[in-house]
């Protein structure tokens, strides 16, 4: 036997060898971890598919057993009329439930909007005895955004780490809905982290607009927008941190209300950035029409809501305010001078202003002062007051969705480099410079100062509002729906909606028109207020939108949701009457 030669490694190579071995080990561990994450994703998708299979099974089974039930007629009923029929017994809850299960299944196969089928909803609808005094939402199937806890189901917010972690109990919102007789039956898709107005994550994939599959349904309540917009749900609930209720509603041609931050309970609802208080999140309803929103608010603003969450002020729905017919004094503006409105957005406000004036209301021009300060110094700085550390922490060990790359990169960038980049980009991309600058780390003293600035800015805005003796405000909301992927490139375009999260005013959207050929032609001259890359990208995103819906935004002062809904109802009525004439 020939002895093997002894290989002697020079001591100078030992550190290199150890480094290579450590790097190989780290790569192996990372590969195993990612493999484990994808295994969890695969299991989640299998559960999702089983849920859809169950929906198909029960919908087909009901149709075979009750072939005479006219599901088309049931699905065509507006919520107030449907609710009336459920209450007087002329329409059994089972028929309504299975009609919507079947329709929701069809819609999600087209748009990929449902994440979970709530299996126990079948038991709830089959075994529940009719109470002597049915709740206001008795027998109404409702859809729930992924981030709102439902007992026994994950609230993933698009993160793999949140899989296999079912909620121990229902959120207060869901508890009250059930006590009012509603039947939560599905949960709907969101973008990863909720800090986006697109609707895609690596667990459940991309949700598509029901109106044009190349377009986003908006976000972060995008699954709700798609499902309700296509008729798969008659009433749904989502959350809003910068437009996450209003943008999906505007993009999908439906209505939504973002209440004052604490008008409805947020207990049991997962936040995009936990602990952040500068920009106020809210939970609210989405539906096809304003009266459905009002009905849901009547139902939710009850003793059950106030007793289950003592931090919610006990303010019942003020029917006399909502039902009033007195003429309103309405402020309005066509642009915030930060995001130039598309021609259709501008026209929507102008036409609605004229309709309101013709109906006897008084319209008063309003100018939003210093919008750059609101967006950068208050909103962006408030959301990322810790330099993005809390946001970044959520992505530790996660599969990252590509639309989050800008914020993730900035969150990982040291403050000195942010300062340098902000200075370099300011001459040719001032808004990007503002975003970078606003994402630097704040001290506790800085944060207290920020909160004081927000209070002062809110007071100044209210003073300007009251000086004009306004009841409510009419203004644009971003639209039409952008192509998929564009929201990740255009975070600054949420200026029309996030302003009212910073101010913590109630705000809702109502569709009033659609994009015309004339709007498309006028878009050729769109340059934007800054004429930067973001303006160029937004103009490109608006193109090819003829026929898509465009909405307006209605706003009221804090705690005046009923007055906001009153304006929304008036706008809806006038817009519908106008379209009937043509």
C-alpha positions in Angstrom: 0.0 0.0 0.0 1.3 3.4 -1.0 0.9 5.9 1.8 -1.1 9.1 1.0 0.9 12.3 0.9 0.3 14.6 3.8 -0.9 18.0 2.6 0.3 20.8 4.8 -1.7 24.0 4.6 0.4 27.1 5.2 -0.8 28.9 8.3 -1.3 32.0 6.2 -4.1 30.3 4.4 -5.9 29.2 7.5 -8.0 32.4 8.0 -9.1 32.2 4.3 -10.0 28.5 4.7 -12.0 29.3 7.9 -13.8 32.2 6.2 -14.7 30.1 3.2 -16.0 27.4 5.5 -18.1 29.9 7.5 -19.5 31.4 4.3 -20.4 28.0 3.0 -22.1 27.2 6.3 -24.1 30.5 6.2 -25.2 29.9 2.6 -26.3 26.4 3.6 -28.2 27.6 6.6 -29.8 30.4 4.5 -30.8 27.9 1.8 -32.4 25.6 4.4 -34.2 28.5 6.0 -35.6 29.7 2.6 -36.6 26.1 1.8 -38.5 26.0 5.1 -40.2 29.3 4.3 -41.3 28.1 0.8 -42.6 24.8 2.4 -44.8 26.9 4.7 -46.0 28.9 1.6 -46.8 25.6 -0.2 -48.8 24.4 2.8 -50.7 27.7 3.0 -51.6 27.5 -0.7 -52.8 24.0 -0.2 -55.1 25.2 2.6 -56.3 28.0 0.4 -57.1 25.5 -2.4 -59.0 23.3 0.1 -61.0 26.3 1.1 -62.0 27.1 -2.5 -62.8 23.5 -3.1 -65.2 23.6 -0.1 -66.8 26.8 -1.4 -67.4 25.1 -4.7 -68.8 21.9 -3.0 -71.3 23.8 -0.8 -72.3 26.2 -3.6 -73.0 23.4 -6.1 -74.7 21.3 -3.4 -77.1 24.0 -2.5 -77.8 24.7 -6.2 -78.7 21.1 -6.8 -80.9 20.9 -3.8 -82.6 24.2 -4.5 -82.6 24.6 -8.3 -85.5 27.1 -8.2 -83.6 29.7 -6.1 -82.8 32.8 -8.3 -79.3 33.6 -7.2 -79.0 36.3 -9.9 -81.9 38.3 -8.3 -80.4 37.8 -4.8 -77.0 39.1 -5.9 -78.6 42.2 -7.6 -80.3 43.4 -4.4 -78.6 46.4 -2.8 -77.8 45.9 0.9 -80.7 47.9 2.4 -83.2 46.0 0.3 -81.5 42.7 1.0 -81.5 43.4 4.7 -85.2 44.3 4.6 -86.1 41.0 3.0 -83.9 39.1 5.5 -85.6 40.8 8.4 -89.2 40.3 7.1 -88.5 36.6 6.4 -89.2 36.8 2.6 -85.6 35.8 1.9 -84.0 33.0 3.9 -80.4 33.7 5.1 -79.3 30.3 3.6 -80.2 31.4 0.1 -78.3 34.7 0.4 -75.2 32.9 2.0 -74.8 30.3 -0.7 -75.5 32.8 -3.5 -72.6 34.9 -2.3 -70.3 31.9 -1.7 -70.8 30.8 -5.3 -70.3 34.3 -6.6 -67.2 34.9 -4.4 -65.7 31.7 -5.7 -66.2 32.9 -9.3 -64.7 36.3 -8.6 -61.6 34.9 -6.8 -60.9 32.5 -9.7 -60.8 35.6 -11.9 -59.0 38.1 -9.6 -57.3 36.0 -6.9 -58.8 38.1 -4.1 -59.7 35.5 -1.3 -57.1 34.2 1.1 -59.3 32.1 3.5 -62.8 30.6 3.4 -64.2 30.8 6.9 -65.6 27.3 7.2 -67.6 27.8 10.4 -69.8 30.4 8.5 -71.7 27.3 7.1 -72.5 26.2 10.7 -73.4 29.8 11.6 -75.9 30.0 8.8 -77.3 26.5 9.2 -77.7 26.3 12.9 -78.5 29.9 13.9 -82.1 30.2 15.1 -83.8 33.4 14.0 -83.6 35.8 17.1 -86.7 37.7 18.3 -84.9 40.9 17.5 -82.5 40.3 14.6 -79.5 42.6 14.4 -79.2 45.3 11.8 -77.0 43.0 9.6 -79.0 39.8 10.2 -78.1 37.2 7.6 -75.7 39.4 5.6 -72.5 37.7 4.4 -69.5 40.0 4.9 -65.9 39.8 3.8 -63.0 40.6 6.1 -59.5 41.9 5.2 -56.6 39.6 6.0 -55.2 41.9 8.7 -58.4 41.8 10.8 -58.4 38.9 13.2 -60.9 36.1 12.8 -60.6 33.3 15.4 -58.8 30.2 14.1 -57.4 31.9 11.0 -54.0 33.6 10.2 -53.7 37.3 9.8 -50.6 37.1 7.6 -50.3 40.7 6.3 -48.3 38.9 3.6 -45.6 37.6 5.9 -44.6 33.9 5.9 -43.6 34.2 9.6 -47.3 34.9 10.4 -48.5 31.6 8.9 -49.7 28.8 11.2 -50.4 31.4 13.9 -54.2 31.5 14.0 -55.9 34.3 16.0 -57.0 33.2 19.5 -60.2 35.3 19.2 -62.1 37.5 16.9 -61.3 41.2 16.6 -63.8 43.5 18.3 -65.0 44.5 14.8 -65.8 40.8 13.9 -67.4 40.2 17.3 -69.8 43.1 16.9 -70.6 42.1 13.3 -71.6 38.6 14.5 -73.7 40.1 17.3 -75.5 42.2 14.7 -76.3 39.0 12.8 -73.7 39.3 10.0 -71.9 36.2 8.7 -68.2 36.7 8.0 -67.4 34.1 5.3 -64.1 35.0 3.6 -60.8 36.8 4.3 -59.2 38.8 1.5 -55.8 39.5 0.1 -53.3 42.3 1.0 -49.9 43.5 -0.1 -46.9 42.4 2.1 -46.6 44.6 5.2 -49.8 46.7 4.1 -47.5 49.6 3.3 -48.5 49.6 -0.4 -51.5 50.4 -2.5 -50.9 47.4 -4.8 -52.1 44.0 -3.7 -49.5 41.2 -3.9 -47.5 39.0 -1.6 -45.4 35.9 -1.9 -48.0 33.7 -0.1 -51.1 34.3 -2.1 -49.8 36.1 -5.1 -51.2 39.1 -7.1 -54.8 40.2 -6.9 -56.2 41.7 -10.1 -58.7 44.4 -10.8 -62.1 42.9 -11.7 -62.5 45.7 -14.3 -59.2 45.2 -16.2 -56.9 42.4 -15.3 -53.7 44.3 -16.2 -54.6 46.9 -13.5 -54.2 46.7 -9.7 -57.3 46.7 -7.5 -55.5 49.1 -5.2 -54.4 48.4 -1.6 -53.8 47.6 1.0 -57.5 46.5 1.2 -57.2 45.4 -2.5 -58.8 42.0 -2.0 -61.9 43.6 -0.6 -62.0 46.1 -3.4 -61.8 43.4 -6.1 -64.3 41.1 -4.4 -66.9 43.8 -3.7 -66.3 45.5 -7.1 -67.1 42.3 -8.9 -70.2 41.5 -6.8 -68.7 38.7 -4.7 -69.4 40.4 -1.4 -72.1 42.9 -0.5 -70.3 44.4 2.4 -66.6 44.3 3.5 -64.2 45.7 6.0 -60.7 46.9 5.6 -58.1 49.3 7.2 -56.7 52.6 6.0 -53.3 54.1 6.9 -52.7 56.3 3.8 -55.6 55.5 1.5 -55.9 51.7 1.9 -59.7 51.8 1.9 -60.2 54.7 -0.4 -57.8 53.8 -3.2 -59.1 50.2 -3.7 -62.7 51.7 -3.7 -61.7 54.4 -6.2 -59.9 51.9 -8.4 -62.7 49.3 -8.4 -65.6 51.7 -8.7 -67.2 51.2 -5.3 -67.6 53.3 -2.1 -65.6 53.3 1.1 -65.5 55.3 4.4 -62.4 55.9 6.4 -63.7 57.1 9.8 -61.9 59.1 12.4 -59.1 56.8 13.7 -60.9 55.7 16.9 -64.5 55.8 15.9 -64.5 52.0 15.3 -62.4 49.6 17.4 -59.0 48.6 16.1 -58.6 46.0 18.8 -57.5 42.7 17.2 -56.4 44.3 14.0 -52.8 43.9 12.8 -51.0 47.2 12.0 -48.5 47.7 9.1 -46.1 49.5 11.5 -47.1 48.7 15.1 -46.9 51.5 17.6 -46.7 54.3 15.0 -49.1 57.1 16.0 -48.2 60.0 13.8 -50.2 58.9 10.8 -53.6 57.6 12.1 -54.9 54.3 10.9 -58.6 53.5 10.8 -60.9 50.5 10.1 -64.0 51.1 7.9 -66.6 49.6 5.5 -66.6 49.1 1.8 -69.7 48.6 -0.3 -71.3 49.3 -3.7 -73.3 52.3 -2.4 -73.3 54.9 0.3 -76.5 53.7 2.1 -74.8 50.4 2.7 -71.9 52.2 4.4 -74.4 54.1 6.5 -76.2 50.9 7.5 -72.9 49.2 8.5 -72.0 52.2 10.7 -75.5 52.2 12.3 -74.9 48.6 13.2 -71.3 49.0 14.5 -71.8 52.1 16.6 -73.6 50.2 19.3 -73.3 49.3 23.0 -71.5 46.1 22.1 -68.7 48.1 20.3 -68.4 50.5 23.2 -68.4 47.8 25.9 -65.9 45.5 24.1 -63.5 48.3 23.6 -63.7 51.0 26.2 -61.2 53.2 24.3 -63.9 53.8 21.6 -66.0 56.9 22.4 -69.6 56.0 23.0 -71.0 58.0 20.0 -74.0 56.3 18.4 -74.8 57.0 14.8 -76.4 60.5 14.4 -79.3 59.7 12.1 -80.5 63.3 12.1 -77.2 64.5 10.6 -77.1 61.9 7.9 -80.8 62.3 7.0 -80.7 66.1 6.9 -81.6 67.9 3.7 -80.3 71.3 4.5 -78.0 72.9 1.9 -74.3 72.4 2.7 -71.4 74.8 2.5 -68.7 72.7 0.7 -65.0 73.5 0.3 -63.3 72.1 -2.8 -60.0 71.9 -4.6 -58.9 70.3 -7.8 -55.2 69.7 -7.0 -53.0 69.6 -3.9 -50.0 70.9 -6.0 -48.1 67.7 -5.1 -49.6 65.0 -7.3 -51.0 66.6 -10.4 -54.5 65.1 -11.0 -55.2 63.1 -14.1 -57.6 64.9 -16.5 -60.3 62.5 -15.4 -59.7 63.3 -11.7 -59.8 67.0 -12.3 -63.0 66.7 -14.4 -64.6 64.5 -11.8 -64.2 67.3 -9.2 -65.4 70.0 -11.5 -68.5 68.2 -12.7 -69.4 67.2 -9.1 -68.9 70.7 -7.9 -71.3 72.0 -10.6 -73.9 69.3 -9.8 -73.8 70.3 -6.1 -74.1 74.0 -6.9 -77.1 73.3 -9.2 -78.7 71.3 -6.3 -78.5 74.4 -4.1 -75.3 73.8 -2.1 -72.6 76.5 -1.8 -69.1 75.6 -3.1 -66.1 77.5 -1.8 -62.6 77.3 -3.2 -60.0 75.9 -0.7 -56.2 75.7 -1.0 -54.1 73.1 0.8 -51.2 75.1 2.1 -47.7 73.6 2.3 -48.5 70.1 1.1 -44.8 69.2 0.9 -44.5 69.9 4.6 -47.4 67.5 5.3 -46.1 64.7 3.1 -42.4 64.8 4.1 -42.1 66.4 7.5 -45.2 64.9 9.0 -46.4 61.8 7.1 -43.2 60.2 5.9 -41.2 61.3 8.9 -44.0 60.0 11.2 -44.3 56.6 9.5 -40.5 56.1 9.6 -39.5 58.1 12.7 -37.1 55.3 13.8 -35.4 55.4 10.4 -37.4 52.4 9.2 -36.1 50.0 12.0 -39.5 48.7 13.0 -40.5 48.3 9.3 -37.2 46.5 8.6 -37.6 44.2 11.6 -40.7 42.7 10.1 -38.8 41.5 7.1 -36.1 39.8 9.1 -35.8 36.2 7.9 -38.7 36.9 5.4 -39.2 36.3 1.7 -39.3 39.9 0.4 -41.8 41.1 -2.2 -40.2 43.3 -4.8 -42.4 46.3 -4.5 -41.0 47.0 -1.0 -37.4 47.3 -2.2 -37.1 51.2 -2.0 -38.3 51.4 1.6 -36.3 48.3 2.6 -33.1 49.8 1.0 -33.6 53.1 2.7 -34.3 51.4 6.0 -31.0 49.6 5.8 -29.1 52.8 4.8 -27.2 54.7 7.5 -28.3 58.2 8.3 -25.1 59.8 7.0 -25.6 58.2 3.6 -29.3 59.3 3.6 -28.3 62.9 4.3 -25.7 62.7 1.4 -28.2 61.1 -1.0 -30.9 63.6 -0.1 -28.5 66.5 -0.9 -27.4 64.9 -4.2 -30.9 64.2 -5.5 -32.5 67.5 -4.4 -31.8 69.5 -7.6 -33.3 67.0 -10.1 -35.7 64.8 -7.9 -36.8 67.0 -5.0 -39.5 64.6 -3.9 -37.2 61.7 -3.7 -34.8 63.9 -1.8 -37.7 64.6 0.6 -38.5 60.9 1.1 -34.8 60.1 1.8 -34.5 63.0 4.2 -37.7 62.1 6.1 -36.5 58.5 6.8 -33.6 59.5 9.1 -33.7 58.3 12.8 -35.4 60.7 15.2 -34.6 61.1 18.9 -37.3 61.0 21.5 -37.1 64.8 21.6 -37.5 64.8 17.8 -40.6 62.6 18.0 -42.3 64.7 20.6 -41.5 67.8 18.5 -43.1 66.0 15.5 -46.3 65.2 17.4 -46.5 68.8 18.4 -46.0 69.9 14.8 -48.8 67.5 13.7 -51.2 69.0 16.4 -50.3 72.6 15.3 -50.8 71.7 11.6 -54.2 70.1 12.3 -55.3 73.2 14.3 -54.2 75.5 11.5 -56.1 73.4 8.9 -59.2 73.4 11.1 -58.9 77.2 11.6 -58.7 77.6 7.8 -61.7 75.3 7.4 -63.8 77.2 10.0 -62.8 80.6 8.7 -64.6 79.7 5.5 -67.5 78.3 7.5 -67.3 74.9 5.8 -69.4 71.9 6.6 -67.5 69.4 4.4 -64.9 69.2 1.7 -64.8 67.8 -1.9 -61.5 66.9 -3.4 -59.8 64.4 -5.7 -58.7 60.8 -5.1 -56.1 59.1 -7.2 -57.5 57.4 -10.3 -58.1 55.7 -12.6 -56.6 52.3 -11.5 -52.9 52.0 -12.2 -51.2 49.0 -13.9 -50.0 46.3 -11.7 -46.6 47.1 -10.3 -46.9 50.9 -10.6 -47.8 51.6 -6.9 -44.4 50.3 -5.9 -42.9 53.0 -8.1 -45.3 55.7 -7.1 -45.5 55.8 -3.3 -45.7 59.7 -3.4 -49.0 59.5 -5.4 -51.0 58.9 -2.2 -50.9 62.5 -1.2 -54.6 63.1 -1.7 -55.5 60.4 0.8 -52.7 60.2 3.4 -53.3 63.9 4.2 -56.5 63.0 6.0 -54.8 60.2 8.0 -52.3 62.7 9.2 -55.1 65.2 10.1 -57.3 62.2 11.3 -60.4 63.5 9.5 -63.1 61.1 8.3 -63.0 60.7 4.5 -64.8 58.6 1.9 -64.9 58.0 -1.8 -67.7 57.8 -4.3 -67.4 56.9 -8.0 -68.8 59.6 -10.2 -67.6 59.1 -13.7 -65.4 57.1 -16.1 -62.3 58.0 -18.1 -63.3 59.3 -21.6 -61.5 59.5 -24.9 -61.2 63.3 -24.3 -59.4 62.6 -20.9 -57.1 60.2 -22.7 -56.3 62.9 -25.3 -55.7 65.5 -22.7 -53.3 63.2 -20.9 -50.8 63.7 -23.7 -50.1 67.1 -22.2 -49.7 65.8 -18.6 -46.4 67.0 -17.1 -47.0 67.0 -13.4 -46.1 69.6 -10.8 -42.5 68.6 -10.5 -41.8 67.1 -14.0 -39.7 64.4 -12.4 -39.4 60.7 -13.0 -42.4 60.1 -10.7 -44.6 62.5 -12.7 -43.5 60.8 -16.0 -44.2 57.3 -14.5 -47.7 58.4 -13.3 -48.6 59.8 -16.7 -47.6 56.5 -18.2 -49.7 54.6 -15.7 -52.8 56.7 -16.4 -52.7 55.9 -20.1 -55.1 53.3 -21.7 -57.8 53.8 -19.1 -60.8 54.7 -21.1 -63.9 53.3 -19.4 -62.3 52.8 -16.0 -64.1 54.5 -13.0 -63.0 57.7 -11.4 -64.1 58.8 -7.9 -64.1 61.9 -5.8 -63.2 62.2 -2.1 -65.6 63.6 0.6 -64.2 64.9 3.9 -65.5 66.1 7.2 -64.0 67.3 10.5 -63.1 64.7 13.2 -66.0 62.6 14.6 -68.4 63.8 11.9 -68.7 60.6 9.9 -72.4 61.1 9.5 -71.8 64.5 7.8 -69.2 62.9 5.5 -71.7 60.2 4.6 -74.3 62.9 4.0 -72.1 64.6 1.4 -71.2 61.2 -0.1 -74.9 60.3 -0.5 -75.7 63.6 -2.1 -72.8 63.2 -4.6 -73.9 59.7 -5.4 -77.5 60.7 -6.0 -76.6 63.6 -8.3 -74.0 61.6 -10.2 -76.5 58.8 -10.8 -79.2 61.2 -11.9 -76.8 62.8 -14.3 -75.9 59.5 -15.9 -79.5 58.5 -16.3 -80.0 61.5 -18.5 -77.4 60.2 -21.0 
